[in-house]
Amino acid sequence: MMKWNWSFERVIGSGFLVMILIVIITSVLAYQSISQYILVNQRVSHTLQVIGTLQDLLSTIVDAESGQRGYILTGQLEFLEPYQQGNQTIDELFEQLRTLTLDNSSQLARIDTLAPLVEQRMTFLTQSIGVWLTQGFDAAQSMVASGDGKRAMDQIREAIDVMITEENALLEERNQQASSSARLTLFSLGVLILLTFVFLTIFYGFIVRSIQERKQAQFNALQYANEVQDLYDNAPCGYHSLDSSGTYIQINKTELGWLGYTHDEVIGKKRFGDFITPDSLKNFQVNFPVFKARGWIKDLEFDMVRKDGTILSVLLNATAITDSEGNYVSSRSTLIDVTDRKQIDLNLQKTNQELIRANQELEAFSYSVSHDLRTPLRSIDGFSQALLDDYADKLDTTAQSYLKRVRKAAQRMGELIDDLINLGRISKADIVRENVDLTALCHKVVNDLQRNDPNRKVNIIIDDELKVVGDSHLLKLVLDNLIGNAWKFTGHTDDARIEVTGQRQNGKTVFRVSDNGAGFDMTYANKLFEPFQRLHGYEEFEGTGIGLATVNRIIQRHGGQVWAEGEVGKGAAFYFSL
């Protein structure tokens, strides 16, 4: 009796070669079956394409006929669209049919018979449209009602039906071939699956090797888990997990370091509520039901008490873990240390309060100073006027001139105090935003100027429909100053002209107030909007030097910009946007 003395590796190797041979043979058979199945299906698809093209041809002719009838009945050109489209596509459809039936001589012969019928029908449609255009509706209607069109259409339908009938017969034959091919393909695939199963069974012996590979994979996974744990423990933020009672079941080293506790002192022994201040505990009790219901919470601030008694301020983000029935089981939380930031916020609040207090004191001081200054200024002005009124006959011309200059200086000082107080108020006034008609405000400012100086002749041009959103009271002050300056600095100009316009630039409206007055040197343009900066002498043009500073402050409070252009002796232009 013959004994087999093959080693395990030899048995596996021989079996592997045999299985490869079987798989190759089965694969070849399956490939042939699948190729045959694909070929048959391509033929079926080809037949369906022929039928579809024939149906498209018939539908195109019918649509053209409907469009012709609609046009004859209504005279509306849109009804001719199907007819015109039909004229364009019928030749393409016949070309497709001839290409698709190159392997079928009988169908090609039928196409040659069908083409003249279709051409005759389309010619009839064209002629009837021409009759409607040249002879009118009744002549065209009589031509349509003659019955020639219906007889031609019946012949077309009959020819197409014959072709579709033959294609349906081919389709039936090819469907049967496809079914047979599919059964053969499924059988081949079944054999291949069976052989694959046998192949896998034979190679079950490789499980031993797989176990070794799995051990290596487990080692790699353990190494990866250690890396993840190291990342968890030493992250720059705190991590912890709590069970349903709020007890710590996991915590990273970062959070332990913040709190000053060891792992054994916290896990299973401490609850989150044990570490937070009474105020934070109230916050926790309010938000915890919300957290369980919603499943997450974001940026909730708590003050935690370290082991040494100091306070640790944190922002907590957490997600809830639930069981299959939706019941709350545990939570995972991330903590960010905001102690330093909170201290900065407190310092900032304190600084803001001190700033508010300082502003209040400054306002009170400004009021007191302005009141204390006004009293002596009024006295100076009043007594100077009294001297001029009561002792004019005893004062020479020089003395009277000195007194007038004293009065004028006192009045100017009073105006300067008022402007400074108004500038301070503007910086603190609430902005009430509304739709503002700048055109109307400009006309109001101009009317006031003309009323106060009726002898001035100024050509004033104001664009219509200048609209903006802002504080109407503050924008009125802007226009008072800009148009008022233009009025003032054109005082020595013949044919004075002031223009107020608006133009879109870079997605926003830029307003322009321009004049042809005294102008200014652009070298000093950066000083125009600073308080007390004047580019003209007081004797030449009156003013306190506060107006443009006021304009700048108002535009800045509206989040806009203001700038100026000018040339000495040729005028100036002031621009602003909100």
PyMOL commands that set and color helices and strands:
alter all, ss='L'
color gray80, all
select helices_A, chain A and resi 8-74+77-100+105-135+137-144+148-233+253-259+263-266+272-274+278-294+339-390+392-394+397-428+438-452+472-489+522-527+547-557
alter helices_A, ss='H'
color red, helices_A
select strands_A, chain A and resi 238-243+248-251+296-305+311-322+328-337+434-437+458-462+467-470+496-505+508-515+561-567+571-577
alter strands_A, ss='S'
color yellow, strands_A
deselect
rebuild
show_as cartoon
